[in-house]
């Protein structure tokens, strides 16, 4: 299954690119990478701005980009 071996990390959005579809994210250790959201979550991704903390799921083989995980809030 895809995503089984993914690495979960936390970072801060530095810059919003391509109309809230692609983001430049800086991890805690200073590494910068490109973060993206899936097509399913692009509407909610419009609320993400520079300076926001986000959770990323990355492949253990490629550290140049990651998928931003948007969680639904249940109350």
Secondary structure, DSSP 8 states (H G I E B T S, - for coil): -TTTT-EEEEEEEEEEETTTTEEEEEETTS-EEEEE--GGGHHHHTT--TT-EEEEEE-SS--SEEEEE------
